[in-house]
Amino acid sequence: MKAAKCITSRAHPLWLAYILHRLSGLALALFLPLHFWVLAMAMTDPVRLDGFLHLTEAAAVKIAEFGLVFLLAIHMFGGLRLIAMEWLPWSAPQKTLAAGATAGSFCIAILFFMKAI
């Protein structure tokens, strides 16, 4: 009986919002050391940094940047959703707002990607 209740809760649309928020946070946490390493190159080895920055012109890197911006937007909107759940009364139409936040995140990432290419 309890297993069915667990499956039902994971079938809820906001379960996906929860998972996206957790996974985006994990991916961003894994990205930060790489980002700081590249920033440190600016102070320690500018020539190597220039070589590394030439890699950013590759299509695969631009797609990865799209993914990064999408993760940032998803994580930001997911955090706002959590704040709203903590501080505001929760209602059924907020599922639509959560889906809209995901769509908004995707639009932000697409706009960034279009500017990058």
C-alpha positions as CSV (number, residue, x, y, z in Angstrom):
1,M,0.0,0.0,0.0
2,K,2.8,2.4,0.9
3,A,4.6,1.7,-2.4
4,A,1.6,2.9,-4.4
5,K,1.6,6.2,-2.5
6,C,5.3,6.7,-3.2
7,I,4.8,6.1,-6.9
8,T,1.9,8.5,-6.9
9,S,4.0,11.3,-5.3
10,R,6.7,10.7,-7.9
11,A,4.2,10.9,-10.7
12,H,3.2,14.4,-9.5
13,P,4.4,17.2,-12.0
14,L,6.2,19.0,-9.2
15,W,8.4,15.9,-8.6
16,L,10.1,16.8,-11.9
17,A,10.6,20.4,-10.7
18,Y,12.2,19.0,-7.5
19,I,14.5,16.6,-9.5
20,L,15.5,19.4,-12.0
21,H,16.4,21.7,-9.1
22,R,18.5,19.1,-7.4
23,L,20.3,17.9,-10.6
24,S,20.9,21.5,-11.7
25,G,22.4,22.3,-8.4
26,L,24.6,19.3,-8.5
27,A,25.7,20.0,-12.1
28,L,26.5,23.7,-11.2
29,A,28.5,22.6,-8.1
30,L,30.5,20.3,-10.3
31,F,31.1,23.1,-12.9
32,L,32.3,25.6,-10.3
33,P,35.8,24.1,-9.8
34,L,36.4,24.1,-13.5
35,H,35.3,27.7,-13.7
36,F,37.6,28.8,-10.9
37,W,40.5,26.9,-12.5
38,V,40.0,28.8,-15.7
39,L,39.7,32.1,-13.9
40,A,42.9,31.3,-12.0
41,M,44.7,30.9,-15.4
42,A,44.0,34.7,-16.0
43,M,46.4,35.4,-13.1
44,T,48.9,32.6,-13.5
45,D,49.2,31.8,-17.2
46,P,47.5,34.4,-19.5
47,V,48.9,32.7,-22.7
48,R,47.3,29.4,-21.7
49,L,44.1,31.2,-20.9
50,D,44.1,32.6,-24.4
51,G,44.5,29.2,-25.9
52,F,41.7,27.9,-23.7
53,L,39.4,30.8,-24.7
54,H,39.9,29.9,-28.4
55,L,38.2,26.6,-27.6
56,T,35.1,28.5,-26.7
57,E,34.4,29.2,-30.3
58,A,33.7,25.5,-31.0
59,A,30.1,24.5,-31.5
60,A,30.2,21.9,-28.8
61,V,31.3,24.5,-26.3
62,K,28.5,26.8,-27.3
63,I,26.0,24.0,-26.8
64,A,27.5,23.3,-23.4
65,E,27.2,27.0,-22.6
66,F,23.5,26.8,-23.6
67,G,23.2,23.9,-21.1
68,L,24.9,25.9,-18.4
69,V,22.6,28.9,-18.8
70,F,19.7,26.5,-18.8
71,L,20.9,24.9,-15.6
72,L,21.4,28.3,-14.0
73,A,17.9,29.5,-15.0
74,I,16.3,26.2,-13.9
75,H,18.1,26.4,-10.6
76,M,17.1,30.0,-10.1
77,F,13.4,29.4,-10.8
78,G,13.5,26.2,-8.8
79,G,14.8,28.2,-5.8
80,L,12.1,30.8,-6.3
81,R,9.5,28.0,-6.4
82,L,10.9,26.7,-3.1
83,I,10.7,30.2,-1.5
84,A,7.1,30.6,-2.7
85,M,6.2,27.2,-1.2
86,E,7.8,28.3,2.1
87,W,6.3,31.7,2.3
88,L,3.1,31.7,0.3
89,P,-0.1,29.5,0.5
90,W,0.2,26.7,-2.0
91,S,-2.6,26.2,-4.6
92,A,-3.1,23.8,-7.5
93,P,-2.6,26.5,-10.2
94,Q,1.0,26.9,-9.0
95,K,1.8,23.7,-10.9
96,T,1.2,25.7,-14.1
97,L,3.6,28.4,-12.7
98,A,6.3,25.8,-12.1
99,A,5.9,24.6,-15.7
100,G,6.0,28.2,-16.9
101,A,9.2,28.7,-15.0
102,T,10.8,25.7,-16.7
103,A,9.6,27.1,-20.1
104,G,11.0,30.5,-19.1
105,S,14.3,28.9,-18.2
106,F,14.5,27.3,-21.6
107,C,13.7,30.6,-23.4
108,I,16.4,32.4,-21.5
109,A,18.9,29.7,-22.5
110,I,17.8,29.8,-26.1
111,L,18.2,33.6,-26.2
112,F,21.7,33.2,-24.8
113,F,22.5,30.5,-27.3
114,M,21.2,32.6,-30.3
115,K,23.4,35.5,-29.2
116,A,26.4,33.1,-28.8
117,I,26.2,31.7,-32.4
